[in-house]
């Protein structure tokens, strides 16, 4: 602890520390061009990022008919059970002080065997290692090799200690490698199913996968597997027969899409189903690949006719309202386009772990907005005080902060309705209108 000789010295020292932080953050906050991104958080700054382990849970938790075991103290299981506001079953080896000192590989082996007996209907087992087990050198790959013959089902190691990366984005990549490991070991391609696709990086938030499937079925395309919003071992095995992969999220899907292109000769295209323009362009891309362009124009016209009257009513209510968008994911380009199409004036756009490609896509949509990478709570407060937006769009962490400042808030991932495709865009505009014009804001 530093002992200051006077109050002036203490004040000077604090000001120097703050100035040093601000200088380091200058490159991450840009009014023009692309901010510095894909870098570790500056030491001393309170980041809003989650850890690598949670990033892997973000991708793997929705896989149905699978057992998830985390080799760690029980806290990690508690932290990893709630993903996108849903609770998923996760087991823990409950490492304690004795395990940390003497090792716990036998405990893990017993846990895997016991879990296989309790859940015989599950087709595969994921075993995660986190900070504690990795720091003491627990070799979960070796344990998995020892035990998988006994349990007679695939056991996939997922090594995701917090120090394995600097944000949840690294966990997304490790989770994709775990899926690749399963596909490589257990899935063989014997044929290609015509007019079939997989969706990669889609997590069925509020039923969005079902909406996308329904729309694609209208133009004659069948969705085999949605990684991982509608996914299990059987669907993963069938997914290698798809004719095309639709890549929705690069951060959590690009590695898998590239692997399936190399291993199973399945090409992929970037698509987005957020916003009318993105949805229409994506449908046209898909139909062009399959040579069925004639069907698409008719479906687009039908779907737009269904929503246009109500859509115009909501768009009038939110037109030119100032918005701040700070999202955790890397879909900021697509989402910025959708919110801009809804009529919002976006003043600030940021991401916790976006990469250059994400920010370039967002800058194309928002040439004059302030961009901020790896934002923190103090910066959010400053933005809200200076800009005073009509609506703040962000994750759960920022929800109550916005309300304390008396600012309407739209949370993503959303809780009740799909925001994808035509009807989803209508839902999004309706929710924005309700949030902005809620009577409670007139009382503040």
PyMOL commands that set and color helices and strands:
alter all, ss='L'
color gray80, all
select helices_A, chain A and resi 7-28+52-60+74-81+97-102+105-118+131-135+140-151+162-164+168-186+205-218+233-239+250-264+276-290+293-318+332-342+356-365+377-387+396-404+421-436+439-443
alter helices_A, ss='H'
color red, helices_A
select strands_A, chain A and resi 29-30+66-71+82-83+86-87+91-92+124-129+154-159+196-202+222-228+244-247+267-270+322-327+345-351+370-373+391-394+408-411
alter strands_A, ss='S'
color yellow, strands_A
deselect
rebuild
show_as cartoon
